[in-house]
Amino acid sequence: MGKKPALSKDSATYAEWEEDNCLVQSWLLNSMTKSVRALFEHGDTAFDIWEAARQTYTVTQNSSQSFQLRRQSILTCQNGESVKMFYEKLHGILSHPGPAPP
């Protein structure tokens, strides 16, 4: 994946590269759920999308779980709750215990 680097727009084969890139981008994005696609659809090239997804979902030292917890904490809103209730909810997300080490 991503063996063809992005070409200069002045390159004689740029049009072919761009067509291939768009095709692979559509394959990648159409294979994702709507919520996952929203995380990656702004990549400029298929390689950018692939690398972002690979880095996000490669499981090393619970990085995937860390990403989900970080995302959940960012998306958590106060929604009219008291500061105390909001803090407790956010604290619960961020102190989520991970799985036991192997």
Backbone as XML, in Angstrom:
<?xml version="1.0"?>
<chain id="A" units="angstrom">
  <residue number="1" name="MET">
    <atom name="N" x="0.851" y="-1.177" z="0.000"/>
    <atom name="CA" x="0.000" y="0.000" z="0.000"/>
    <atom name="C" x="0.887" y="1.227" z="0.000"/>
  </residue>
  <residue number="2" name="GLY">
    <atom name="N" x="0.575" y="2.158" z="-0.863"/>
    <atom name="CA" x="1.285" y="3.421" z="-0.873"/>
    <atom name="C" x="2.664" y="3.370" z="-1.487"/>
  </residue>
  <residue number="3" name="LYS">
    <atom name="N" x="2.890" y="2.437" z="-2.397"/>
    <atom name="CA" x="4.211" y="2.332" z="-3.012"/>
    <atom name="C" x="4.429" y="3.392" z="-4.083"/>
  </residue>
  <residue number="4" name="LYS">
    <atom name="N" x="3.332" y="3.944" z="-4.612"/>
    <atom name="CA" x="3.451" y="5.001" z="-5.614"/>
    <atom name="C" x="3.380" y="6.345" z="-4.896"/>
  </residue>
  <residue number="5" name="PRO">
    <atom name="N" x="4.496" y="7.058" z="-4.787"/>
    <atom name="CA" x="4.452" y="8.347" z="-4.090"/>
    <atom name="C" x="3.662" y="9.378" z="-4.888"/>
  </residue>
  <residue number="6" name="ALA">
    <atom name="N" x="3.190" y="10.395" z="-4.195"/>
    <atom name="CA" x="2.470" y="11.479" z="-4.872"/>
    <atom name="C" x="3.395" y="12.134" z="-5.888"/>
  </residue>
  <residue number="7" name="LEU">
    <atom name="N" x="2.844" y="12.426" z="-7.037"/>
    <atom name="CA" x="3.628" y="13.027" z="-8.114"/>
    <atom name="C" x="3.373" y="14.520" z="-8.195"/>
  </residue>
  <residue number="8" name="SER">
    <atom name="N" x="4.298" y="15.213" z="-8.818"/>
    <atom name="CA" x="4.118" y="16.632" z="-9.109"/>
    <atom name="C" x="2.998" y="16.759" z="-10.138"/>
  </residue>
  <residue number="9" name="LYS">
    <atom name="N" x="2.198" y="17.799" z="-10.026"/>
    <atom name="CA" x="1.108" y="18.003" z="-10.988"/>
    <atom name="C" x="1.640" y="18.231" z="-12.398"/>
  </residue>
  <residue number="10" name="ASP">
    <atom name="N" x="2.914" y="18.556" z="-12.509"/>
    <atom name="CA" x="3.539" y="18.761" z="-13.821"/>
    <atom name="C" x="4.002" y="17.448" z="-14.451"/>
  </residue>
  <residue number="11" name="SER">
    <atom name="N" x="3.980" y="16.362" z="-13.685"/>
    <atom name="CA" x="4.459" y="15.071" z="-14.174"/>
    <atom name="C" x="3.574" y="14.559" z="-15.312"/>
  </residue>
  <residue number="12" name="ALA">
    <atom name="N" x="4.205" y="13.896" z="-16.264"/>
    <atom name="CA" x="3.475" y="13.348" z="-17.413"/>
    <atom name="C" x="2.481" y="12.270" z="-16.984"/>
  </residue>
  <residue number="13" name="THR">
    <atom name="N" x="2.761" y="11.597" z="-15.871"/>
    <atom name="CA" x="1.881" y="10.514" z="-15.420"/>
    <atom name="C" x="1.006" y="10.923" z="-14.230"/>
  </residue>
  <residue number="14" name="TYR">
    <atom name="N" x="0.928" y="12.230" z="-13.954"/>
    <atom name="CA" x="0.136" y="12.697" z="-12.812"/>
    <atom name="C" x="-1.332" y="12.297" z="-12.942"/>
  </residue>
  <residue number="15" name="ALA">
    <atom name="N" x="-1.914" y="12.433" z="-14.111"/>
    <atom name="CA" x="-3.339" y="12.115" z="-14.301"/>
    <atom name="C" x="-3.614" y="10.650" z="-13.964"/>
  </residue>
  <residue number="16" name="GLU">
    <atom name="N" x="-2.727" y="9.757" z="-14.383"/>
    <atom name="CA" x="-2.889" y="8.329" z="-14.078"/>
    <atom name="C" x="-2.753" y="8.093" z="-12.572"/>
  </residue>
  <residue number="17" name="TRP">
    <atom name="N" x="-1.743" y="8.724" z="-11.960"/>
    <atom name="CA" x="-1.556" y="8.576" z="-10.516"/>
    <atom name="C" x="-2.781" y="9.089" z="-9.767"/>
  </residue>
  <residue number="18" name="GLU">
    <atom name="N" x="-3.291" y="10.243" z="-10.161"/>
    <atom name="CA" x="-4.447" y="10.843" z="-9.494"/>
    <atom name="C" x="-5.671" y="9.930" z="-9.593"/>
  </residue>
  <residue number="19" name="GLU">
    <atom name="N" x="-5.871" y="9.318" z="-10.754"/>
    <atom name="CA" x="-6.997" y="8.394" z="-10.934"/>
    <atom name="C" x="-6.850" y="7.185" z="-10.012"/>
  </residue>
  <residue number="20" name="ASP">
    <atom name="N" x="-5.649" y="6.604" z="-9.974"/>
    <atom name="CA" x="-5.395" y="5.461" z="-9.084"/>
    <atom name="C" x="-5.590" y="5.857" z="-7.622"/>
  </residue>
  <residue number="21" name="ASN">
    <atom name="N" x="-5.064" y="7.023" z="-7.252"/>
    <atom name="CA" x="-5.175" y="7.499" z="-5.878"/>
    <atom name="C" x="-6.641" y="7.673" z="-5.478"/>
  </residue>
  <residue number="22" name="CYS">
    <atom name="N" x="-7.430" y="8.285" z="-6.342"/>
    <atom name="CA" x="-8.857" y="8.493" z="-6.050"/>
    <atom name="C" x="-9.596" y="7.165" z="-5.904"/>
  </residue>
  <residue number="23" name="LEU">
    <atom name="N" x="-9.246" y="6.205" z="-6.737"/>
    <atom name="CA" x="-9.875" y="4.888" z="-6.667"/>
    <atom name="C" x="-9.583" y="4.225" z="-5.321"/>
  </residue>
  <residue number="24" name="VAL">
    <atom name="N" x="-8.321" y="4.235" z="-4.918"/>
    <atom name="CA" x="-7.942" y="3.602" z="-3.647"/>
    <atom name="C" x="-8.539" y="4.371" z="-2.465"/>
  </residue>
  <residue number="25" name="GLN">
    <atom name="N" x="-8.557" y="5.696" z="-2.536"/>
    <atom name="CA" x="-9.198" y="6.484" z="-1.477"/>
    <atom name="C" x="-10.659" y="6.076" z="-1.321"/>
  </residue>
  <residue number="26" name="SER">
    <atom name="N" x="-11.362" y="5.927" z="-2.432"/>
    <atom name="CA" x="-12.780" y="5.556" z="-2.345"/>
    <atom name="C" x="-12.939" y="4.149" z="-1.780"/>
  </residue>
  <residue number="27" name="TRP">
    <atom name="N" x="-12.060" y="3.221" z="-2.141"/>
    <atom name="CA" x="-12.119" y="1.870" z="-1.569"/>
    <atom name="C" x="-11.945" y="1.930" z="-0.055"/>
  </residue>
  <residue number="28" name="LEU">
    <atom name="N" x="-10.931" y="2.660" z="0.374"/>
    <atom name="CA" x="-10.663" y="2.753" z="1.810"/>
    <atom name="C" x="-11.838" y="3.380" z="2.552"/>
  </residue>
  <residue number="29" name="LEU">
    <atom name="N" x="-12.279" y="4.536" z="2.101"/>
    <atom name="CA" x="-13.333" y="5.260" z="2.811"/>
    <atom name="C" x="-14.671" y="4.530" z="2.759"/>
  </residue>
  <residue number="30" name="ASN">
    <atom name="N" x="-14.987" y="3.890" z="1.636"/>
    <atom name="CA" x="-16.255" y="3.171" z="1.522"/>
    <atom name="C" x="-16.270" y="1.872" z="2.315"/>
  </residue>
  <residue number="31" name="SER">
    <atom name="N" x="-15.102" y="1.407" z="2.749"/>
    <atom name="CA" x="-15.055" y="0.195" z="3.569"/>
    <atom name="C" x="-15.211" y="0.516" z="5.056"/>
  </residue>
  <residue number="32" name="MET">
    <atom name="N" x="-15.296" y="1.801" z="5.393"/>
    <atom name="CA" x="-15.396" y="2.235" z="6.790"/>
    <atom name="C" x="-16.838" y="2.613" z="7.127"/>
  </residue>
  <residue number="33" name="THR">
    <atom name="N" x="-17.174" y="2.457" z="8.403"/>
    <atom name="CA" x="-18.474" y="2.948" z="8.853"/>
    <atom name="C" x="-18.451" y="4.473" z="8.805"/>
  </residue>
  <residue number="34" name="LYS">
    <atom name="N" x="-19.620" y="5.072" z="8.832"/>
    <atom name="CA" x="-19.725" y="6.529" z="8.717"/>
    <atom name="C" x="-18.922" y="7.241" z="9.810"/>
  </residue>
  <residue number="35" name="SER">
    <atom name="N" x="-19.013" y="6.751" z="11.041"/>
    <atom name="CA" x="-18.308" y="7.422" z="12.140"/>
    <atom name="C" x="-16.795" y="7.271" z="12.019"/>
  </residue>
  <residue number="36" name="VAL">
    <atom name="N" x="-16.335" y="6.126" z="11.547"/>
    <atom name="CA" x="-14.896" y="5.928" z="11.354"/>
    <atom name="C" x="-14.424" y="6.744" z="10.155"/>
  </residue>
  <residue number="37" name="ARG">
    <atom name="N" x="-15.211" y="6.739" z="9.090"/>
    <atom name="CA" x="-14.859" y="7.500" z="7.886"/>
    <atom name="C" x="-14.625" y="8.972" z="8.216"/>
  </residue>
  <residue number="38" name="ALA">
    <atom name="N" x="-15.436" y="9.515" z="9.113"/>
    <atom name="CA" x="-15.299" y="10.929" z="9.477"/>
    <atom name="C" x="-13.922" y="11.240" z="10.054"/>
  </residue>
  <residue number="39" name="LEU">
    <atom name="N" x="-13.284" y="10.256" z="10.653"/>
    <atom name="CA" x="-11.951" y="10.462" z="11.224"/>
    <atom name="C" x="-10.869" y="10.549" z="10.160"/>
  </residue>
  <residue number="40" name="PHE">
    <atom name="N" x="-11.101" y="9.943" z="8.995"/>
    <atom name="CA" x="-10.037" y="9.792" z="8.004"/>
    <atom name="C" x="-10.304" y="10.450" z="6.660"/>
  </residue>
  <residue number="41" name="GLU">
    <atom name="N" x="-11.503" y="10.946" z="6.419"/>
    <atom name="CA" x="-11.860" y="11.415" z="5.085"/>
    <atom name="C" x="-11.122" y="12.671" z="4.640"/>
  </residue>
  <residue number="42" name="HIS">
    <atom name="N" x="-10.389" y="13.288" z="5.518"/>
    <atom name="CA" x="-9.691" y="14.514" z="5.142"/>
    <atom name="C" x="-8.249" y="14.268" z="4.710"/>
  </residue>
  <residue number="43" name="GLY">
    <atom name="N" x="-7.851" y="13.010" z="4.586"/>
    <atom name="CA" x="-6.509" y="12.709" z="4.096"/>
    <atom name="C" x="-6.365" y="13.133" z="2.646"/>
  </residue>
  <residue number="44" name="ASP">
    <atom name="N" x="-5.227" y="13.697" z="2.302"/>
    <atom name="CA" x="-5.017" y="14.183" z="0.932"/>
    <atom name="C" x="-4.804" y="13.060" z="-0.073"/>
  </residue>
  <residue number="45" name="THR">
    <atom name="N" x="-4.195" y="11.969" z="0.385"/>
    <atom name="CA" x="-3.915" y="10.851" z="-0.518"/>
    <atom name="C" x="-4.366" y="9.552" z="0.131"/>
  </residue>
  <residue number="46" name="ALA">
    <atom name="N" x="-4.454" y="8.509" z="-0.679"/>
    <atom name="CA" x="-4.794" y="7.188" z="-0.152"/>
    <atom name="C" x="-3.755" y="6.770" z="0.883"/>
  </residue>
  <residue number="47" name="PHE">
    <atom name="N" x="-2.501" y="7.098" z="0.627"/>
    <atom name="CA" x="-1.438" y="6.763" z="1.574"/>
    <atom name="C" x="-1.674" y="7.451" z="2.916"/>
  </residue>
  <residue number="48" name="ASP">
    <atom name="N" x="-2.062" y="8.723" z="2.891"/>
    <atom name="CA" x="-2.332" y="9.454" z="4.134"/>
    <atom name="C" x="-3.453" y="8.783" z="4.926"/>
  </residue>
  <residue number="49" name="ILE">
    <atom name="N" x="-4.509" y="8.393" z="4.233"/>
    <atom name="CA" x="-5.641" y="7.735" z="4.885"/>
    <atom name="C" x="-5.204" y="6.400" z="5.468"/>
  </residue>
  <residue number="50" name="TRP">
    <atom name="N" x="-4.475" y="5.617" z="4.676"/>
    <atom name="CA" x="-4.005" y="4.305" z="5.114"/>
    <atom name="C" x="-3.114" y="4.430" z="6.348"/>
  </residue>
  <residue number="51" name="GLU">
    <atom name="N" x="-2.167" y="5.357" z="6.307"/>
    <atom name="CA" x="-1.240" y="5.532" z="7.429"/>
    <atom name="C" x="-1.965" y="6.002" z="8.688"/>
  </residue>
  <residue number="52" name="ALA">
    <atom name="N" x="-2.902" y="6.921" z="8.545"/>
    <atom name="CA" x="-3.654" y="7.405" z="9.705"/>
    <atom name="C" x="-4.462" y="6.266" z="10.329"/>
  </residue>
  <residue number="53" name="ALA">
    <atom name="N" x="-5.103" y="5.458" z="9.492"/>
    <atom name="CA" x="-5.876" y="4.320" z="10.006"/>
    <atom name="C" x="-4.953" y="3.288" z="10.643"/>
  </residue>
  <residue number="54" name="ARG">
    <atom name="N" x="-3.828" y="3.019" z="10.004"/>
    <atom name="CA" x="-2.871" y="2.048" z="10.551"/>
    <atom name="C" x="-2.372" y="2.500" z="11.920"/>
  </residue>
  <residue number="55" name="GLN">
    <atom name="N" x="-1.997" y="3.763" z="12.028"/>
    <atom name="CA" x="-1.482" y="4.275" z="13.299"/>
    <atom name="C" x="-2.564" y="4.294" z="14.375"/>
  </residue>
  <residue number="56" name="THR">
    <atom name="N" x="-3.792" y="4.563" z="13.968"/>
    <atom name="CA" x="-4.890" y="4.613" z="14.926"/>
    <atom name="C" x="-5.237" y="3.234" z="15.459"/>
  </residue>
  <residue number="57" name="TYR">
    <atom name="N" x="-5.253" y="2.237" z="14.588"/>
    <atom name="CA" x="-5.752" y="0.931" z="14.987"/>
    <atom name="C" x="-4.686" y="-0.129" z="15.197"/>
  </residue>
  <residue number="58" name="THR">
    <atom name="N" x="-3.415" y="0.215" z="15.058"/>
    <atom name="CA" x="-2.365" y="-0.739" z="15.390"/>
    <atom name="C" x="-2.340" y="-0.860" z="16.903"/>
  </residue>
  <residue number="59" name="VAL">
    <atom name="N" x="-2.481" y="-2.074" z="17.381"/>
    <atom name="CA" x="-2.553" y="-2.280" z="18.821"/>
    <atom name="C" x="-1.150" y="-2.517" z="19.368"/>
  </residue>
  <residue number="60" name="THR">
    <atom name="N" x="-0.623" y="-1.487" z="19.987"/>
    <atom name="CA" x="0.646" y="-1.598" z="20.696"/>
    <atom name="C" x="0.474" y="-0.887" z="22.019"/>
  </residue>
  <residue number="61" name="GLN">
    <atom name="N" x="0.658" y="-1.601" z="23.068"/>
    <atom name="CA" x="0.518" y="-1.056" z="24.418"/>
    <atom name="C" x="-0.815" y="-0.328" z="24.579"/>
  </residue>
  <residue number="62" name="ASN">
    <atom name="N" x="-1.868" y="-0.972" z="24.118"/>
    <atom name="CA" x="-3.233" y="-0.456" z="24.263"/>
    <atom name="C" x="-3.455" y="0.893" z="23.581"/>
  </residue>
  <residue number="63" name="SER">
    <atom name="N" x="-2.727" y="1.158" z="22.500"/>
    <atom name="CA" x="-2.876" y="2.447" z="21.821"/>
    <atom name="C" x="-4.279" y="2.630" z="21.256"/>
  </residue>
  <residue number="64" name="SER">
    <atom name="N" x="-4.889" y="1.550" z="20.770"/>
    <atom name="CA" x="-6.246" y="1.655" z="20.235"/>
    <atom name="C" x="-7.225" y="2.034" z="21.346"/>
  </residue>
  <residue number="65" name="GLN">
    <atom name="N" x="-7.068" y="1.397" z="22.491"/>
    <atom name="CA" x="-7.938" y="1.716" z="23.623"/>
    <atom name="C" x="-7.689" y="3.151" z="24.097"/>
  </residue>
  <residue number="66" name="SER">
    <atom name="N" x="-6.436" y="3.564" z="24.131"/>
    <atom name="CA" x="-6.111" y="4.936" z="24.537"/>
    <atom name="C" x="-6.761" y="5.934" z="23.594"/>
  </residue>
  <residue number="67" name="PHE">
    <atom name="N" x="-6.708" y="5.638" z="22.296"/>
    <atom name="CA" x="-7.333" y="6.526" z="21.315"/>
    <atom name="C" x="-8.827" y="6.647" z="21.588"/>
  </residue>
  <residue number="68" name="GLN">
    <atom name="N" x="-9.498" y="5.519" z="21.816"/>
    <atom name="CA" x="-10.940" y="5.546" z="22.058"/>
    <atom name="C" x="-11.273" y="6.330" z="23.327"/>
  </residue>
  <residue number="69" name="LEU">
    <atom name="N" x="-10.484" y="6.152" z="24.387"/>
    <atom name="CA" x="-10.730" y="6.878" z="25.626"/>
    <atom name="C" x="-10.506" y="8.379" z="25.440"/>
  </residue>
  <residue number="70" name="ARG">
    <atom name="N" x="-9.438" y="8.725" z="24.720"/>
    <atom name="CA" x="-9.165" y="10.132" z="24.442"/>
    <atom name="C" x="-10.300" y="10.746" z="23.638"/>
  </residue>
  <residue number="71" name="ARG">
    <atom name="N" x="-10.738" y="10.023" z="22.615"/>
    <atom name="CA" x="-11.827" y="10.514" z="21.761"/>
    <atom name="C" x="-13.103" y="10.688" z="22.574"/>
  </residue>
  <residue number="72" name="GLN">
    <atom name="N" x="-13.415" y="9.686" z="23.405"/>
    <atom name="CA" x="-14.627" y="9.756" z="24.220"/>
    <atom name="C" x="-14.554" y="10.938" z="25.188"/>
  </residue>
  <residue number="73" name="SER">
    <atom name="N" x="-13.384" y="11.183" z="25.767"/>
    <atom name="CA" x="-13.258" y="12.306" z="26.701"/>
    <atom name="C" x="-13.422" y="13.644" z="25.982"/>
  </residue>
  <residue number="74" name="ILE">
    <atom name="N" x="-12.934" y="13.736" z="24.756"/>
    <atom name="CA" x="-13.070" y="14.969" z="23.980"/>
    <atom name="C" x="-14.527" y="15.211" z="23.596"/>
  </residue>
  <residue number="75" name="LEU">
    <atom name="N" x="-15.236" y="14.134" z="23.259"/>
    <atom name="CA" x="-16.620" y="14.266" z="22.806"/>
    <atom name="C" x="-17.624" y="14.418" z="23.949"/>
  </residue>
  <residue number="76" name="THR">
    <atom name="N" x="-17.172" y="14.190" z="25.178"/>
    <atom name="CA" x="-18.066" y="14.303" z="26.321"/>
    <atom name="C" x="-18.386" y="15.775" z="26.578"/>
  </residue>
  <residue number="77" name="CYS">
    <atom name="N" x="-19.659" y="16.063" z="26.700"/>
    <atom name="CA" x="-20.107" y="17.445" z="26.906"/>
    <atom name="C" x="-20.802" y="17.558" z="28.255"/>
  </residue>
  <residue number="78" name="GLN">
    <atom name="N" x="-20.828" y="18.764" z="28.790"/>
    <atom name="CA" x="-21.471" y="18.995" z="30.081"/>
    <atom name="C" x="-22.986" y="18.864" z="29.967"/>
  </residue>
  <residue number="79" name="ASN">
    <atom name="N" x="-23.563" y="19.294" z="28.855"/>
    <atom name="CA" x="-25.004" y="19.154" z="28.595"/>
    <atom name="C" x="-25.877" y="19.551" z="29.780"/>
  </residue>
  <residue number="80" name="GLY">
    <atom name="N" x="-25.588" y="20.676" z="30.402"/>
    <atom name="CA" x="-26.432" y="21.167" z="31.485"/>
    <atom name="C" x="-26.225" y="20.475" z="32.819"/>
  </residue>
  <residue number="81" name="GLU">
    <atom name="N" x="-25.319" y="19.510" z="32.897"/>
    <atom name="CA" x="-25.054" y="18.839" z="34.172"/>
    <atom name="C" x="-24.283" y="19.784" z="35.085"/>
  </residue>
  <residue number="82" name="SER">
    <atom name="N" x="-24.351" y="19.504" z="36.367"/>
    <atom name="CA" x="-23.540" y="20.291" z="37.290"/>
    <atom name="C" x="-22.070" y="19.995" z="37.007"/>
  </residue>
  <residue number="83" name="VAL">
    <atom name="N" x="-21.216" y="20.902" z="37.421"/>
    <atom name="CA" x="-19.779" y="20.708" z="37.222"/>
    <atom name="C" x="-19.333" y="19.422" z="37.910"/>
  </residue>
  <residue number="84" name="LYS">
    <atom name="N" x="-19.879" y="19.155" z="39.087"/>
    <atom name="CA" x="-19.513" y="17.947" z="39.837"/>
    <atom name="C" x="-19.872" y="16.691" z="39.043"/>
  </residue>
  <residue number="85" name="MET">
    <atom name="N" x="-21.087" y="16.642" z="38.500"/>
    <atom name="CA" x="-21.515" y="15.467" z="37.729"/>
    <atom name="C" x="-20.667" y="15.316" z="36.461"/>
  </residue>
  <residue number="86" name="PHE">
    <atom name="N" x="-20.401" y="16.427" z="35.788"/>
    <atom name="CA" x="-19.575" y="16.393" z="34.581"/>
    <atom name="C" x="-18.171" y="15.899" z="34.915"/>
  </residue>
  <residue number="87" name="TYR">
    <atom name="N" x="-17.589" y="16.408" z="35.986"/>
    <atom name="CA" x="-16.250" y="15.982" z="36.405"/>
    <atom name="C" x="-16.233" y="14.481" z="36.687"/>
  </residue>
  <residue number="88" name="GLU">
    <atom name="N" x="-17.243" y="13.990" z="37.394"/>
    <atom name="CA" x="-17.292" y="12.564" z="37.717"/>
    <atom name="C" x="-17.390" y="11.716" z="36.450"/>
  </residue>
  <residue number="89" name="LYS">
    <atom name="N" x="-18.195" y="12.167" z="35.489"/>
    <atom name="CA" x="-18.316" y="11.423" z="34.231"/>
    <atom name="C" x="-16.982" y="11.420" z="33.487"/>
  </residue>
  <residue number="90" name="LEU">
    <atom name="N" x="-16.363" y="12.585" z="33.373"/>
    <atom name="CA" x="-15.087" y="12.696" z="32.673"/>
    <atom name="C" x="-13.998" y="11.913" z="33.397"/>
  </residue>
  <residue number="91" name="HIS">
    <atom name="N" x="-13.972" y="11.993" z="34.709"/>
    <atom name="CA" x="-12.983" y="11.246" z="35.496"/>
    <atom name="C" x="-13.165" y="9.745" z="35.288"/>
  </residue>
  <residue number="92" name="GLY">
    <atom name="N" x="-14.414" y="9.306" z="35.226"/>
    <atom name="CA" x="-14.685" y="7.886" z="34.988"/>
    <atom name="C" x="-14.156" y="7.411" z="33.647"/>
  </residue>
  <residue number="93" name="ILE">
    <atom name="N" x="-14.280" y="8.258" z="32.634"/>
    <atom name="CA" x="-13.770" y="7.905" z="31.305"/>
    <atom name="C" x="-12.253" y="7.820" z="31.326"/>
  </residue>
  <residue number="94" name="LEU">
    <atom name="N" x="-11.616" y="8.833" z="31.890"/>
    <atom name="CA" x="-10.155" y="8.915" z="31.845"/>
    <atom name="C" x="-9.463" y="7.934" z="32.780"/>
  </residue>
  <residue number="95" name="SER">
    <atom name="N" x="-10.151" y="7.479" z="33.802"/>
    <atom name="CA" x="-9.527" y="6.517" z="34.715"/>
    <atom name="C" x="-9.960" y="5.092" z="34.412"/>
  </residue>
  <residue number="96" name="HIS">
    <atom name="N" x="-10.532" y="4.893" z="33.231"/>
    <atom name="CA" x="-10.988" y="3.571" z="32.793"/>
    <atom name="C" x="-9.833" y="2.581" z="32.868"/>
  </residue>
  <residue number="97" name="PRO">
    <atom name="N" x="-9.987" y="1.531" z="33.637"/>
    <atom name="CA" x="-8.885" y="0.565" z="33.728"/>
    <atom name="C" x="-8.733" y="-0.219" z="32.431"/>
  </residue>
  <residue number="98" name="GLY">
    <atom name="N" x="-7.518" y="-0.376" z="31.995"/>
    <atom name="CA" x="-7.244" y="-1.159" z="30.795"/>
    <atom name="C" x="-7.232" y="-2.636" z="31.121"/>
  </residue>
  <residue number="99" name="PRO">
    <atom name="N" x="-7.126" y="-3.469" z="30.107"/>
    <atom name="CA" x="-7.060" y="-4.907" z="30.344"/>
    <atom name="C" x="-5.775" y="-5.268" z="31.070"/>
  </residue>
  <residue number="100" name="ALA">
    <atom name="N" x="-5.825" y="-6.361" z="31.773"/>
    <atom name="CA" x="-4.633" y="-6.823" z="32.495"/>
    <atom name="C" x="-3.524" y="-7.136" z="31.511"/>
  </residue>
  <residue number="101" name="PRO">
    <atom name="N" x="-2.291" y="-6.797" z="31.850"/>
    <atom name="CA" x="-1.190" y="-7.101" z="30.930"/>
    <atom name="C" x="-1.039" y="-8.596" z="30.726"/>
  </residue>
  <residue number="102" name="PRO">
    <atom name="N" x="-0.553" y="-9.016" z="29.553"/>
    <atom name="CA" x="-0.425" y="-10.463" z="29.279"/>
    <atom name="C" x="0.607" y="-11.120" z="30.158"/>
  </residue>
</chain>
